[in-house]
Amino acid sequence: MGSPSRLEGAGRLLDAAAAGTPASGAFHHGGAISLRRLAKNWKGVAGGAILGLVVVVIVGAPLWWPEDPLKVTLRDTLMPPLSQGAAGYHLLGTDPLGRDLLARVISGGRVSLLIGFLAVAVSAPLGLVAGVVSGFFGGRLDSILMRVVDTQAAIPFILLAVAFVAVLGPSARNVVIVLGIAGWITFGRVARAEALVLRECEYVEAARALGASAARIIAVHLLPGAVSSAIVIGTFSVGQMIVLESTLSFFGLGVQPPTASWGNIMSAGRPYLDTAPWITTFPGVALLVTVLGVNLVGEWLGGASSPHAR
Amino acid sequence: MLQFLLARTVQIPIVLLGVSVLVFGMLHLSGDPVHYMLGSDATADQIHQLRAEFGLDRPLYTQFAQFLGQLASGNFGISIRFRQPALGLVLDRLPATLTLTLAAMAIAVMTAIPLGVLAAVRRGTAYDHALMASTLVSQSMPSFWLGIMLILVFPVKLGVLYTGGWSGFRDWGHLVLPSLTLASFISARLIRLVRSSVTETLRQEYMRTAEAKGLAGHRAVLKHGLRNALIPITTLVGMDLGLLLGGATVTETIFAYPGMGQLVLQSVIARDYPIVQATVLVVAALYSAVTLMVDATYVVLDPRVRRG
């Protein structure tokens, strides 16, 4: 389970690993830039452009949209987009408390993106190390870890996250912990598969024959091999985590108001769907565009390593 | 083959045991479960009473053994909010959730197979590119947002269908928007998989043989191509059932659809852990059963498994 295309991406990587092709093919381009290459890499270009724009808009916000996302103006509640309120011009309108929606979407985006990246920063190393160690040593350790993976996989991601938040309590920090723990298994499975392949490679056997310790083989030979697949999975994961964070926050289980996150802005707008649909629409569009950018980059990274995609 | 299925069956209790450890451990992760269940404004008397009621004053391993014993006898705890057995409350909601899940699955499969096969056959055409682009977009939006947008367009603006609720099996109209929303959760991935696995089988030698034998193009695709592509597709459909049961949590809440998912989200907010626990266990059991069924279908679809 996981992000829709993540499994497919992982599968492709496994194929690539089995065929002995470097999974990091995307990074080894030489020669002049040609239109043809650009066309072939349109996903990377488009995804990169979208993400670049999102980052510029969000990070550069103080320069071009200095509105305060927390400033309540009760005379300006629920104003439609493109309206002039008592407290300023509102490009995307205002929310039920008269706060500027664009300012909230921007600051919510900062929170959502940060949580997305942090969640992957927790789950990826966890899964990588567990998977590689499990694949390298095999035996009882491996079967125990794989049972843990099976167990966790039997509970749908969102249900697991909801159950965790139920106990830990809703907060931005807990969302990162919960998503990090819930997300490690995909990395674990792929890293284990990579380790199983690499373990049999000649250079690993040579290292072993030279007396390298298990820790050294894992750290120097196996982990770097698994990292390139983890980058592809990690990219899709960031998108998936952003979606999950917004889902948790939408249901009041994530980032707590008044701090904005795309999920809780949409939640606040839901009772006004009839009269002020922009409050739920715009944060959703921002999220869609961002995650689309992330997924395009992921497809490009994953596709470059697959012979089928060429 | 029997051995293979038997080995898979034996794994189910192991997974369920793991899930029980997880739900038990999770509750104790919070520190004192009593504080979690009663909230911060509980009196000392209430805390004392609940602690005795749940046996929380005993050592952890005794508690776990007791917990497992209760699970084995079908006692999943008493809902704090409803003061009724949690398992019964969850199972009461199961038919609604299963109806929604199966409807979504049917929509997803029935759209993904024709669309994906066509894309595989017409690889590289404008149709293929448009379909792939739309799957990428639909994979990039949260399903709760899609649900809200559907509510905004259909019931709110156009005045057709329902914003939510359920009237049993008398009126299927209530099922349309929730099942579409839930289907979108998996259909994009399914379309891509159908496309890639049919493409893969079309490259195989036996497809050329079938063509050489004079089997017309579309018949060869349907008879050989699709049948062999069905193995990965079945796997994904089985795995996606778990995803759908999870996604139902979100969809049901958006559409006020009285299923298990809606119950579990409300229970999280109401700090009703026995319900959360029962739901997790029921879903894990369902998911394991489906995984076993998927394994059994391999035997039907792929003779190599039968021998192996």
Interface residues (C-beta under 8 A of the other chain):
Chain A: M1 S3 P4 S5 L7 E8 R147 V148 D150 T151 Q152 A153 A154 I155 P156 F157 I158 L159 L160 V162 A163 F164 V165 A166 V167 L168 G169 G239 V243 S246 T247 F250 F251 G252 L253 G263 M266 R270 L273 D274 P277 T280 T281 G284 L287 L288 V291 L292 V294 N295 L296 E299 H308
Chain B: Q11 I14 V15 L16 G18 V19 V21 L22 V23 M26 L27 L29 S30 Y36 L136 V137 Q139 S140 M141 P142 S143 F144 W145 I148 M149 I151 L152 V156 I186 A188 R189 R192 L193 S196 T199 E200 L236 M239 D240 G242 L243 L245 G246 G247 T249 V250 T253 V264 L265 S267 V268 I269 R271 Y273 V276 Q277 T279 V280 V283 A284 Y287 S288 T291
